[in-house]
Amino acid sequence: MIRIGICGYGNLGRGVEAACLAAKDMELIAVFTRRNPEDLKLNSTTPVYSISEIADFKDKIDVLVLCGGSATDLPKQTPDLAKHFNVVDSFDTHAQISHHFDEVNKSVLGNDRVAIISTGWDPGLFSLNRIYMESILPMGKDYTFWGKGVSQGHSDAIRRIPGVLDARQYTIPKEEALEAVRKGKEPELTARDKHLRECFVVLKENANPKEVEHAIQTMPNYFADYDTIVHFITKEELDKNHKGIPHGGFVIRTGKTSAGVNHKIEYSLTLDSNPEFTGSVMVAYARACYRLYKEKQYGCKTVFDIAPKYLSIDSYEALLKHLL
């Protein structure tokens, strides 16, 4: 059994918990939280500990799955914890992934550990499809559209703004851009051309809405490059109308193999629960992380480095027989 620990128990942590409980080769050892452990209500009987106790579990956990936010948690947590644990994270700030990789790699190489960063569906599964598509159709162009759905990372980034009590952020593809791509027109599109970002925000008492709106709309890597609409609503409205966390998206590449011979590849996801699906991807990569550690393939990895056979619970012989 692969012994799993979860660091952080928000929506993503619960998604990882559900995936672990469904995995026949995994045992959930502990959940670590910055909150009072006694206040957490889990969907399992897994023990809960303060994050201050995490060092005591260095030799009791095979892989630690990090479920913090990309805005402020993972840039510090992943390099720090990768010194002592094999780790998997879902760092999703695309512009900062190269820097994050370098920082984590420094931590794991000197400590004989394995870290797999930026798992999930984008970055993650969409990243794999982009590299496959580009390799197969080098004469072409690819496009990624997200939504309509709730972005966990962007919602978390809003909640970190002073004066914000709670928030949900929806990423919405612009239909005219999506239609032009599907027709093979290969348009030149900026981030603003492709997506709209719509935010529903609950303010703390006495917070200044104009200051919060400005902080959201000018936030680099998250909102500054997009048309961003901000709605201020009550906590009751948020809980009633924005409780779910659906998401999805498309990766599309159009190209040709010779003059007049055109092709289109499209990969799509429709998700009832963004965190549960992301958690399932992370748990599959936790399995790969454990196997790479056993093979002493230390260092920081991304989805580009992981052979598909490491993700599956099945033997290689079974994969050849049933899936190839």
Order of alpha helices (4+ residues) and beta strands (2+ residues): beta-alpha-beta-beta-beta-alpha-beta-alpha-beta-alpha-beta-beta-alpha-beta-alpha-alpha-beta-alpha-beta-alpha-beta-beta-alpha-beta-alpha
